[in-house]
Amino acid sequence: MNRKIFLKTLTFGVASTGILLSACGGDAPKTESATGTDAAASIPAGADCNDISALTDAEKKQRESVEYVTKSVTPDKFCGNCRFMQLGTQPNGCPGCQLFKGPVYPEGNCKSWFKKDA
């Protein structure tokens, strides 16, 4: 292989890698706030993400069984970076959780926390 062909092959390989990465979103890394404030920004002003009055007693017990708290005591484990959090799924615009009913705070946590895929 001569130098000209080698350089063309190398240039094409580098260029196509960049195109593939940008198509997959690889050039814009997702950022997560250490406090869940990115997810908190999506909550409507005045929304009470602690209002569980519409839940049944059984649904409240399910929340208690996973030990959900509104403020995580572990800095790197919070609802805002959990795989199970669902943005804007509650009637009041608060995030919800796949594991139990009712609103959650992005800064909250429970014992079923599982890191969101990057």
N, C-alpha and C positions, 0 to 999 in steps of 0.2 A: 504494500500500500504506500502510495507516495504521500508527501506532506500535504498537498492541496486536498486530496480526498479525505485524509485524516481530519484536517481542520474543518471541512464542510460537515463531516459526520459528527464531530464534537460540537460544533455550533448548533446543528439541528437537534442533537440530544439535549443540550442545555435549554434551548428555546422551547422545545416540546414539554420538558419537565415543568417549566414555569407556566405554560398554558394549562397543563393538567392540574397543577396545584391551584391555580386561580379558579378553575372550573369547580374544584372541590371545596373552595373557600379556604384553601390552605394559606393564602397570602394575607388573610385578615383573621388573626387569632382571636378567639373569643376571650373576653375578659370577665372575670368574676370578682365582685367586690368581696372583701374579707368580712363584710357585715351584711351582705345581701341587699345593699342599697340599689343595685341595678334592677333587681326584681321589685324592690319597694317602689321604685319610680313609676311602675305601671299601675299601682294601686290608686284609685280615685281619691281625691282630697276628701277627708271626712269619713271615709269608710272605716267601719269598726271590724277589724279582722279577728276580734275576740268574741264576737256575738254568736253564741251557739244556742240561743233560745229556740231556734226552729228545729233543733235536733231532738230525736227521741232519746229516752233514757238509755236504750241499747246502743245507739250511736255515740252517746256521750261516754259510755263505758268502754267502747272500742277505742276512742281517743285516749282515754285514761290507760288502757292496756298497753299502748305503745309509749306511754309516758311523755306525750307531747307537752312541750313548754314553749311559751311565746318568745323567750330569749335564750339562745344557746349559751351554755357555759364552756363549750369547746370551740375555740376560735375558728378552726377550719372545718367544722361540721355544723351546717345550718341549712334550713329549708331552701334557701336561695341557691345552693349548689348541690341539692339532692336530686337524684334521678326521679323521685316520685312526685315532686312538686309540679303543679299544673297552674300556669298563669291565667288569671281572669276567669276561672271556672265557677266562681261563686256568684250568686245573684247580686251581691253588693260590690262586685268587681275585685274582691280579694282573691289571692291564689288559693288553690285547694290542694288536696293530696290524693293520690291514687289509693292509699291504704286505709283512709278513714274519711268520714263525711265532715263537712264544715270548713270554714275558712282557716287559713294558717298565715302566720307572719313569715316573711322571707328570713327574718333573723331567728326564727324559732328552731326547734330541734325535737327529735324523738329517738327512741332506741333503735328504730328501723332505718335510720339514715343510711343512704348508699350513694356514694359519689357519682355525680352526673358524668356521663361520657363526654370527653372533650370534643 
